[in-house]
């Protein structure tokens, strides 16, 4: 099932609903760009900033890091949501995304990532690496602030460590 409508800036968009996911697409970067943490956080706040439970979205980007679509991949409780590489990358591949950014909110008001956030981000970063759809950033948003895994140097640490968990040293299995 699909429906037509207007995107964030009035550009046409297509909404495709499948069994488990709704993929929001537009023909252009209707939701702006997400080439840096501030831009990704701005788009994320517009999509999920006022949610009272934890919500994770994937921003699908074109070659110029314009956000051409997004998918909500997880909705959890007050302090947790669950996501797999399949949840994240299947819609991104269907949308023909060149790259993605993850974003989720912390309704608690603290943008500091937990251990589960770090493990999930590491696994998805490697999955994107192997699939050829790189994870450019993962931002955690609250009302007035955000945390960027890229800006914090997390992805550089992953590259340097060669696929091992930064916390326990265990080998990561990116397709989960």
Order of alpha helices (4+ residues) and beta strands (2+ residues): beta-beta-beta-alpha-beta-beta-alpha-beta-alpha-beta-beta-alpha
